[in-house]
Structures are given as C-alpha cells and as structure tokens.
Amino acid sequence: MTSLRYVYWQDEGMWLGYLEEYPDYITQGASLEELQENLKDIYQDLVSGKIPAVRHTAELTVA
C-alpha cells in the first residue's frame, strides 16, 4: 500500500487538491471523498504513463 501526501482546499462548494509530488495536476470533487478518489485516479494515470511529460518534485541538499 502506498501513502501519498496531498494538498486540498474548498472553494465555492467544491473541493480542490493535488498530490504533493505532482503539484501541476489539480483535480476536484463535490465532496472530500470524491476528491480523494479523483486524486487516486490521477495518480494511476501519472504513474502508468497515460499522461506524458510528467513533472516531478524532489529535494536537493547543498553544502
């Protein structure tokens, strides 16, 4: 089982959010539960290659 962190907020009755690792891909839902399902769907699309040229985030340590 994979755990993913996501950012979410409510705007005019809709829930919006994105996965922390993929901030360019925002989705929405009428409820928080629907948003979570949509985030799972977009994650599957991102990791399966259905969405080309996926941008990633990473952390870099510098001295």
Secondary structure per residue as TSV (DSSP state, phi and psi in degrees):
chain	resnum	aa	ss	phi	psi
A	1	M	-	360.0	135.6
A	2	T	-	-106.1	135.4
A	3	S	-	-105.5	133.2
A	4	L	-	-124.5	136.6
A	5	R	-	-87.4	142.3
A	6	Y	E	-140.2	157.0
A	7	V	E	-108.5	136.2
A	8	Y	E	-146.1	158.6
A	9	W	E	-158.5	163.6
A	10	Q	E	-109.7	135.1
A	11	D	E	-140.9	115.0
A	12	E	T	50.9	46.8
A	13	G	T	85.4	-7.8
A	14	M	E	-107.9	148.2
A	15	W	E	-97.9	127.9
A	16	L	E	-119.0	152.0
A	17	G	E	-173.6	170.2
A	18	Y	E	-150.5	157.6
A	19	L	E	-77.7	135.4
A	20	E	T	-54.1	-38.2
A	21	E	T	-73.3	-19.1
A	22	Y	E	-131.2	67.6
A	23	P	E	-67.9	-14.0
A	24	D	E	-78.7	-8.2
A	25	Y	E	-117.0	87.1
A	26	I	E	-89.3	142.3
A	27	T	E	-134.0	176.4
A	28	Q	E	-145.1	169.0
A	29	G	E	-158.1	155.0
A	30	A	S	-72.6	-22.3
A	31	S	S	-134.8	165.8
A	32	L	H	-63.0	-37.0
A	33	E	H	-64.6	-40.8
A	34	E	H	-66.4	-39.5
A	35	L	H	-59.0	-45.6
A	36	Q	H	-61.3	-40.6
A	37	E	H	-64.4	-41.4
A	38	N	H	-66.0	-35.5
A	39	L	H	-65.1	-39.0
A	40	K	H	-63.6	-42.2
A	41	D	H	-63.0	-45.8
A	42	I	H	-66.9	-33.8
A	43	Y	H	-60.6	-45.3
A	44	Q	H	-61.2	-41.0
A	45	D	H	-64.7	-39.7
A	46	L	H	-67.1	-44.5
A	47	V	H	-82.6	-17.2
A	48	S	H	-86.5	-11.4
A	49	G	T	93.9	1.7
A	50	K	S	-65.1	-28.2
A	51	I	S	-105.1	116.3
A	52	P	S	-78.3	158.7
A	53	A	S	54.4	50.1
A	54	V	-	-71.9	129.3
A	55	R	-	-86.6	144.7
A	56	H	-	-121.3	161.1
A	57	T	-	-111.3	153.1
A	58	A	-	-149.9	171.6
A	59	E	-	-118.8	135.1
A	60	L	-	-121.1	128.9
A	61	T	-	-99.9	128.1
A	62	V	-	-123.0	151.7
A	63	A	-	-85.5	360.0
